[in-house]
């Protein structure tokens, strides 16, 4: 690819090729015997992508243009028995969108609020009459959430991760969050997009967070679920018995790899850094905000 990039960039103003990792915000966990939040949708042109599908296609950009970027925030954990955790927010790079994760279900939810929410990865179900984990919508960015059990220690399901489904609960063990995806766009392998673990009663075993920053569920009375790691798009863990609050989801990130002959500019509203040249590339990591980027 480097030879092709060099020929395309033989004069100023020419088009150039970029690779990217686009990760949405993870969702919050549910409240009280709850499901874990789903990871944010993950789309990548390098190493692997979310949902186990084919890699996304590289993009051809031009130095004369502005390209929009939005970093999706993590969803808040549920503070209400009748609401699931909040979904994560979408991340955007140019025309590409990654979808925020689906919220973890809460026990005593009304209607569908005990089920895991749909999203880039689905949320785990809360331990109530509706025990289904959240679906992936749209497909191809992550995995579904796990189901719960409305008996025994009332365990919730695990939130889906970018690389694996959320764990289904058994009678005494809450579902663990689905694992994330290891990607090497920065030059070293980093795992992104872990799902949040489900929670349960004090006599059971809470779900662990998925690799890639997923927050763990808790069995502590009125305890708060573990938070998903920021800029990993990770889901938050389920809140504990006695109206424990769900853990917050982690924010997303956009990482862009491009020829080292180019230099990026971050517009107002964005927080980002550019790496030194290495292996023929530079990498821009954008961690917060909404705005435009451009290259010279």
N, C-alpha and C positions, 0 to 999 in steps of 0.2 A: 504493500500500500504506500510506503514512503516514496518510492520512485514515482508513482502516479501523482501523489500530492505535490512533489517537487516540480513536475512538469506543469501541473495546473497553476501553480503559484510562481511561474517564471517571470511575471512582471507585476508591478503594483496594480491593485484594483481587480485582479483576477479572482475567480471563484476559488473556494477551498473547501475541503471535506472535513466534517467534524463527526466524532462519535460522542455518545452521551449516555449518562445514567440519569433517569428522571424518576423521582420517588415522591409520592404523595404523603400527606400526613396520616399517621396512624390514629385509630379510634380509641375512645375512652372505654373503660370497663364498666360493667353494670353494677347495681347496688344490691347487697344482701343475697348471699347464695347465688352468685352472679356469674355470667359469662365474661370471658376476656375479650378485649377489643381486637378487631382485625387490623392487620398491617396495611399501610398505604400501598396502592398499586405501584408496581415497579416495571419500568420499561427501559431496556438497555440494548445497546448495539455491541457490547463487549462482554466476553466470557459467558454470560448467561443472562436470562431475563426472567421476569416474574411469571408464575403459572406454568413453567416448564415448556413453554413454546419455543418457536424459532426466534432467533435474534431479530431485533428491530433493524431497519435499514439506516445506514449512515446518511447524513444530510449534506447537501451542497449549499453553502452560504456565499454571500458576497460582502466585501469590505464596505461597500457603500450603503448598506442597509442597517436598520435597527431591528432587533429581534426581541420580542417580549418574553419575559420570564416572571413566573409567580411561584413562590415557595409555599406549599400548603402547610397550614398549622395543624397540630395535633388536636383531636377532639377531647373535650372535657369528660372526666368520669361522671357517671350518673350520681346525682344527689337526691333522686326521687324514686320511690318504689314503683311508680307507674311510668317511668321513662327508662329506656336503655341508654347506654353511654352515647355521647355525641359522635357522629361520624367525623373522620378526618377531612381536611380540605384538599381540593385538587391542586396539583402542581402542573405548571405549563412551561414548555420551552418551544418557541416558535409556534407551529401548528399542532404540536404533540401534547396530549393531556394524559396525566396519570391520575386515577380516581382515588379519592380518599377512602380509608378503610371503614368497614361497617361496625357500628357500636355493639358492645356486649350487652346481652339481655339481662334484665333485672327480675328478681323474684317478686311475686305479687304484681307483675306488670299487667296492664289492661290490654286485652286484645293481643296484638302482635308484639308488644313491648317486651315480653319475656323471651321472644325469639331473637336470635342474633340478627343484626342488621346486615343488609347487603352492601357491597362496596368493592374496592380494588382487591381486598381480601375480606371474607365474611367474618362477622362477630360470632363469638360463642354464645350458646343459649343459656339463659338463666333458668334456675330450677323451679319451674312452674308447670302449668298444664300444657303449655306450648314448648316443646323440647327441641325444636329444630335449630340447627346452626344456620348462620347467614350465608347466602349464596354469593358467588362472584359475579359482579355486574359492573362494567362489561367484562366479558371473558378475556383470559390471556394475560392478566396482570398479577394474579395471586391465586390463593386457594380458599376454599370454603371454611367456615367455622364449625366447631364440634357441637354435638348434642349434649343435653344435660339429663339428669335423673331426678324425678320428683318423688324421692323416697330416700331411705337410709340417711346419709349425712347431707342430703340435698346439694350435691355438687353441680357446679356449672360447667359448661363446655369451654374449651380453649378457642381463642381467636385464630383465624387462619393466618398463615405467614406467606411471604413471597415465594417460598420454596416448598411448602408442605401444608397439608390440611391441619386445622386445629384438632386437638385430641378430643375424642368422645369421653364423657364422664362414665365411671362405674358407680356402684352404690356408695362407695366410701372414698373415692379418689376423683378429684376434679380433673378436667381435661387440661393438658398442657398446651401452650401456644405453639402453633406451627412454626417450624424453623424458617429462617430467612434464606437469602441467596448470597453466595460469596462472589464478588465481582472485583476485577483487577484493573479498572480504568485508571486508578491513580498511580499505578505502577507496583502496587502491592495489594494482596487480597484482603478485602474488607467485607464483612457480612452485613447485609441490610434487610430490614423488613421482617422482624420477628413478631409473631402474634402474642397477645397477652394470655396469661394463664387464668383459669377459672378458680372460683373460691367455693368454700363449703363450710359445714358446721365444724365446731372445735374438735370433734372426734374423728374427723376425716383428714385427708391429705390434700393440700392445695395444689393447683397446677403451676408448674414452672413456666417462666416466660421462654418463648422460642429464641433460638440463637439469632443474633441481629438486633438485640436490644429490647426484646419483649419484656413487659413488666409481669411479675409473679402475682398470682392470686394470694389471698390471705385467709387464715382461719381465725385471726384475732377478732374478738368481739368488738364491734363498731370500728374495726380496723380499715384503713384505706389500702386499696390495691396498689401494687407497685407501678410506677410511672414508666412508660415507654421511653427509650433513649432518644434525645433530641437529635435531629438530622439523620436518623436511621429509619424514620417512618414506622416506628414500632408501636404495637398496640399496648394499652394499659391493662393491668390485671384487675380481676373482679374484686369488689368490696366484700368485707367480711360479714358474718351474721350479726343481727342486731342493728341493721341499717347502716352497715359499713359502706363508705363511698368508694366508687370505682376509681382506679388509677387513670391519670391522663395519658393520652397517646402522645407519641413523639412527633416532632415536626419532620417534614420532608427535606429534600435536598436536590439540587441539580449540579451535576458534574459534567463538564464538557472537555473533550480532548481534541486538540487541533494542532496544525503544524507549528513548529517553533519559530517559523518566520513571521508569525502573526502575533499581535498583542491585543488583548481584550480591554475594553473600557466598560465599567459598570455604571449604569445610569443612576440618577437620584432614586432613592427608595430601595436599592438593593444592597445587601451585604455580601461581599465576595472577595476572594483572593485568587491570584494567579501564581502558579508554581514556576520555579526555574525550569529551563529547558532540560529535557532528559529523554534520551532515546528517539530524538527527532520530534518530540511533542512538547507542548505546554498543556497544563490542565487548569481550568477555572472551576473553583468550588463556590457555589452560591448557596448561602445558608438561611437567608431570610429576606422577606420583602417582595415587592412588585415593582417592576420597571423594565427598562430596555438594556440590552447589551449590544455592542458593536465591536468591530475589529479593524485594525490598520495593518 
